[in-house]
Amino acid sequence: MEQSTPWEFSDDRGRLAVAGQRPYRIVAYIQAGATLWDHGIRPVGLFGSPHDGAAPDPAKGGELPLAEIDYLGAGHALRPDALLAAEPDLVVAVTYDGEQVYGLTQQTAEELETHVPLATVAVGPGRSLAEVRERFAALAGSLGRGEPLGAARELDAAEDALRQAAGGAVRPRVLALSPAGPARVHLARPGSWPELRALTEHGVGLLEPPAGSGLNWSTVGWAEAAAMAPDIVLTDVRINAARPEELRTDEHWRAIEARARLLPWNPEAPCSRRAHTRFFRLVAETVREAAAQA
């Protein structure tokens, strides 16, 4: 006979995470931790990615009380002993390709898994936003928690508002980007980002950047970005992206800033109904305002 276990979760690398009892001490990649928080789960520790520094990136933290939760490090300096010192019952991370654990080196991930279950949720191009959201909900459910009962209703209302705003006679041009500095900018390919694909599916007019080798981004000069004449710009607010004040030496950025409405965009936002409701409402309001003034 096969022996059953009190807790298990089949993750998005095709691996089964198992534990003798339901885990309650969770160490998480910060995006995953912010998502779990929206489901009523408080991580005991957080870690970042190679793009992050010695402190947690507030943009990725959602509504986490970052000052109250141990930040264990980021990037190649992050070692298994730092994570294990938090005495986790489970490590939760994300994966973009269904193989690699984002934020951990392969060696660190392999060593961790000899001591503690590790579960990943895929957040890359192969998943719709709803699918990512439901996978996190399934993980949270396996841990005995979930989002408030009204969250689904509020998300439905936000999606309806977005469709109505985007379905008008005037369709504002929307460009998502991550500033690299005064000379270069990374333009997001909408098909590579679940939240951008969701905007497109709801009727928002996302602009497609030039063809090129980049899977997620097209890296160009600001002149090329300005030539796309966006009415709304979703601007990466993560700590590794350049701030608007750093860009104003470039005339083309100044032209974008003068013409377009700038909206904060976090490519690593929490994957919860609550977070997606906020995002859809913000975009819907901005699309309505831009269309009214066109």
C-alpha positions as CSV (number, residue, x, y, z in Angstrom):
1,M,0.0,0.0,0.0
2,E,1.1,3.5,-0.7
3,Q,1.6,5.7,2.3
4,S,-0.3,8.9,2.2
5,T,1.1,12.2,3.6
6,P,-0.8,14.9,5.5
7,W,0.3,17.6,3.0
8,E,1.4,17.7,-0.6
9,F,1.4,20.1,-3.5
10,S,2.3,19.4,-7.2
11,D,4.3,22.4,-8.3
12,D,4.8,24.0,-11.7
13,R,8.1,22.2,-12.3
14,G,6.2,18.9,-12.2
15,R,7.6,18.1,-8.7
16,L,5.6,17.0,-5.7
17,A,6.3,18.9,-2.5
18,V,5.4,16.8,0.5
19,A,5.5,17.3,4.3
20,G,4.5,15.3,7.3
21,Q,2.1,18.0,8.3
22,R,0.6,21.2,6.8
23,P,3.4,23.8,6.6
24,Y,3.0,27.0,8.6
25,R,6.5,28.5,8.6
26,I,6.8,29.8,5.0
27,V,9.9,31.4,3.4
28,A,9.0,32.9,0.1
29,Y,10.3,34.8,-2.9
30,I,9.0,38.3,-2.2
31,Q,6.4,38.3,-5.0
32,A,5.1,34.9,-3.9
33,G,5.1,36.1,-0.3
34,A,3.0,39.2,-1.2
35,T,0.6,36.9,-2.9
36,L,0.3,34.6,0.0
37,W,-0.2,37.6,2.3
38,D,-3.3,38.5,0.3
39,H,-4.6,35.0,1.0
40,G,-4.1,35.4,4.8
41,I,-0.7,33.7,5.1
42,R,2.2,35.5,6.8
43,P,5.7,34.4,5.6
44,V,8.4,34.1,8.3
45,G,11.1,35.2,5.7
46,L,11.5,36.6,2.3
47,F,14.2,36.6,-0.4
48,G,14.8,38.6,-3.5
49,S,16.1,38.1,-7.1
50,P,19.4,38.9,-8.7
51,H,17.9,42.3,-9.5
52,D,17.3,43.2,-5.9
53,G,19.7,44.5,-3.2
54,A,20.3,44.1,0.5
55,A,16.8,45.4,1.3
56,P,13.4,44.2,0.0
57,D,12.0,46.0,-3.0
58,P,8.8,47.8,-1.8
59,A,7.3,47.6,-5.3
60,K,7.4,43.8,-5.1
61,G,6.1,43.7,-1.5
62,G,2.5,44.4,-2.1
63,E,0.8,44.9,1.3
64,L,3.4,42.9,3.2
65,P,4.6,44.5,6.4
66,L,8.1,44.5,5.2
67,A,9.6,46.0,8.4
68,E,8.2,43.1,10.4
69,I,9.3,40.1,8.3
70,D,12.9,39.0,8.0
71,Y,14.5,39.6,4.6
72,L,17.1,36.9,4.0
73,G,19.0,38.3,1.0
74,A,19.0,38.2,-2.7
75,G,20.8,37.0,-5.8
76,H,24.0,35.0,-5.9
77,A,24.9,36.0,-2.3
78,L,21.9,34.2,-1.0
79,R,23.0,30.9,0.5
80,P,20.9,27.9,1.7
81,D,22.0,28.4,5.3
82,A,20.5,31.9,5.4
83,L,17.1,30.5,4.3
84,L,17.3,27.5,6.6
85,A,18.1,29.7,9.5
86,A,14.4,30.9,9.4
87,E,13.4,27.3,10.1
88,P,10.9,27.0,7.3
89,D,8.5,24.2,6.8
90,L,8.1,25.2,3.1
91,V,9.9,27.5,0.6
92,V,7.6,29.1,-2.0
93,A,9.0,30.6,-5.2
94,V,8.1,31.4,-8.8
95,T,9.4,30.0,-12.1
96,Y,9.3,31.6,-15.5
97,D,10.3,28.5,-17.6
98,G,8.8,25.7,-15.6
99,E,12.3,24.5,-14.6
100,Q,14.4,27.1,-12.8
101,V,13.5,28.4,-9.3
102,Y,13.6,32.2,-9.8
103,G,15.7,34.0,-7.3
104,L,17.8,31.0,-6.3
105,T,20.8,29.5,-8.1
106,Q,20.3,25.9,-9.2
107,Q,22.8,24.7,-6.6
108,T,21.0,26.6,-3.8
109,A,17.6,25.3,-4.8
110,E,18.9,21.7,-5.0
111,E,20.5,21.9,-1.6
112,L,17.4,23.5,-0.1
113,E,15.2,20.6,-1.3
114,T,17.3,18.1,0.6
115,H,16.1,19.9,3.8
116,V,12.7,21.4,3.2
117,P,9.9,21.2,0.6
118,L,10.1,23.7,-2.2
119,A,7.1,24.7,-4.3
120,T,7.0,26.9,-7.3
121,V,4.2,28.6,-9.3
122,A,4.7,29.4,-13.0
123,V,4.3,33.1,-13.8
124,G,5.8,33.2,-17.3
125,P,4.4,33.7,-20.8
126,G,2.8,30.2,-20.9
127,R,0.2,31.1,-18.3
128,S,-2.8,33.4,-18.4
129,L,-3.2,35.9,-15.5
130,A,-6.2,33.9,-14.3
131,E,-4.3,30.7,-14.4
132,V,-1.4,32.2,-12.4
133,R,-3.9,33.5,-9.9
134,E,-5.7,30.2,-9.5
135,R,-2.4,28.3,-9.0
136,F,-1.5,30.5,-6.1
137,A,-5.1,30.1,-4.8
138,A,-4.6,26.3,-5.0
139,L,-1.4,26.5,-3.0
140,A,-2.9,28.8,-0.4
141,G,-5.9,26.5,-0.2
142,S,-3.6,23.5,0.5
143,L,-2.2,25.6,3.3
144,G,-5.6,26.1,4.8
145,R,-6.2,29.7,3.7
146,G,-7.9,31.8,1.0
147,E,-8.9,35.2,-0.1
148,P,-11.9,37.0,1.3
149,L,-15.3,35.8,-0.1
150,G,-16.0,39.2,-1.7
151,A,-12.7,39.2,-3.7
152,A,-14.1,37.4,-6.7
153,R,-17.0,39.7,-7.0
154,E,-14.8,42.8,-6.8
155,L,-12.5,41.4,-9.5
156,D,-15.5,40.7,-11.7
157,A,-16.6,44.3,-11.3
158,A,-13.1,45.7,-12.0
159,E,-12.9,43.6,-15.2
160,D,-16.3,44.8,-16.3
161,A,-15.2,48.4,-15.7
162,L,-12.0,47.8,-17.7
163,R,-13.9,46.3,-20.7
164,Q,-16.3,49.3,-20.7
165,A,-13.5,51.8,-20.5
166,A,-11.6,50.1,-23.3
167,G,-14.6,49.6,-25.5
168,G,-15.3,53.3,-26.3
169,A,-15.0,55.0,-29.6
170,V,-11.6,56.4,-28.7
171,R,-8.9,53.7,-27.8
172,P,-5.9,55.2,-26.1
173,R,-2.5,53.8,-27.1
174,V,-0.8,52.1,-24.1
175,L,2.9,51.3,-23.9
176,A,4.5,49.2,-21.1
177,L,8.2,49.8,-20.4
178,S,11.0,49.6,-18.0
179,P,13.5,52.5,-18.1
180,A,17.1,51.4,-18.3
181,G,18.5,54.9,-18.1
182,P,18.6,58.2,-20.1
183,A,19.9,56.4,-23.2
184,R,17.9,53.1,-23.4
185,V,14.5,51.7,-22.5
186,H,13.1,48.1,-22.4
187,L,9.7,48.0,-24.1
188,A,7.5,45.1,-22.9
189,R,6.2,42.6,-25.3
190,P,2.5,42.3,-24.3
191,G,2.3,38.6,-25.2
192,S,5.1,37.8,-22.7
193,W,3.5,39.2,-19.6
194,P,0.2,37.7,-18.2
195,E,-1.1,41.0,-16.9
196,L,-0.5,42.8,-20.2
197,R,-2.1,40.0,-22.1
198,A,-5.1,40.3,-19.8
199,L,-5.3,44.0,-20.6
200,T,-5.3,43.2,-24.3
201,E,-8.0,40.5,-23.8
202,H,-10.2,43.1,-22.1
203,G,-9.8,45.5,-25.1
204,V,-6.9,47.8,-24.0
205,G,-4.8,49.0,-26.9
206,L,-1.3,47.8,-25.9
207,L,1.4,48.8,-28.4
208,E,3.7,46.1,-29.7
209,P,7.4,47.0,-29.7
210,P,9.8,46.4,-32.6
211,A,10.6,42.8,-33.5
212,G,13.9,41.5,-32.1
213,S,15.7,38.8,-30.2
214,G,14.4,39.7,-26.7
215,L,11.6,37.4,-25.5
216,N,10.1,39.7,-22.9
217,W,11.5,43.1,-23.9
218,S,12.7,45.1,-26.9
219,T,15.6,47.3,-25.9
220,V,15.7,50.5,-27.9
221,G,16.5,54.2,-27.6
222,W,14.1,56.7,-26.2
223,A,13.6,58.2,-29.6
224,E,12.0,55.0,-30.8
225,A,9.8,54.8,-27.7
226,A,8.6,58.4,-28.2
227,A,7.9,57.7,-31.9
228,M,5.2,55.2,-30.8
229,A,3.2,58.2,-29.5
230,P,1.7,56.5,-26.4
231,D,-1.2,58.1,-24.6
232,I,-0.6,56.0,-21.5
233,V,2.7,54.6,-20.3
234,L,2.9,51.7,-17.8
235,T,6.2,52.4,-16.1
236,D,8.2,49.7,-14.2
237,V,8.4,50.8,-10.6
238,R,10.7,48.0,-9.4
239,I,13.9,49.2,-7.7
240,N,16.1,48.1,-10.6
241,A,14.3,50.4,-13.1
242,A,15.5,54.0,-13.6
243,R,13.3,56.7,-12.0
244,P,11.6,59.4,-14.1
245,E,13.8,62.1,-12.6
246,E,16.9,60.3,-13.9
247,L,15.5,60.4,-17.4
248,R,14.8,64.1,-17.9
249,T,18.1,64.8,-19.5
250,D,16.7,63.0,-22.6
251,E,14.4,65.1,-24.8
252,H,12.5,62.1,-26.0
253,W,11.6,61.0,-22.5
254,R,10.5,64.6,-21.7
255,A,8.2,64.4,-24.8
256,I,6.7,61.2,-23.6
257,E,6.2,62.6,-20.1
258,A,4.5,65.7,-21.5
259,R,2.2,63.7,-23.8
260,A,1.3,60.6,-21.8
261,R,-0.3,59.7,-18.6
262,L,2.2,57.7,-16.5
263,L,1.0,54.7,-14.5
264,P,3.0,52.6,-12.1
265,W,3.5,49.1,-13.3
266,N,5.0,46.2,-11.3
267,P,5.9,43.3,-13.6
268,E,6.2,41.2,-10.4
269,A,3.0,42.3,-8.7
270,P,1.2,39.9,-6.3
271,C,-0.9,37.4,-8.2
272,S,-4.1,37.7,-6.2
273,R,-7.7,38.8,-6.9
274,R,-7.1,41.8,-4.6
275,A,-4.0,43.0,-6.4
276,H,-5.5,42.4,-9.9
277,T,-8.6,44.3,-8.9
278,R,-6.5,47.3,-8.0
279,F,-4.5,47.1,-11.2
280,F,-7.6,46.8,-13.5
281,R,-9.4,49.7,-11.7
282,L,-6.4,51.9,-12.1
283,V,-6.0,51.2,-15.8
284,A,-9.7,51.5,-16.4
285,E,-9.9,54.9,-14.8
286,T,-6.8,56.1,-16.7
287,V,-8.2,54.8,-20.0
288,R,-11.5,56.6,-19.4
289,E,-9.7,59.9,-18.7
290,A,-7.4,59.6,-21.7
291,A,-10.3,58.8,-24.0
292,A,-12.3,61.7,-22.7
293,Q,-9.5,64.2,-23.4
294,A,-8.5,62.8,-26.8
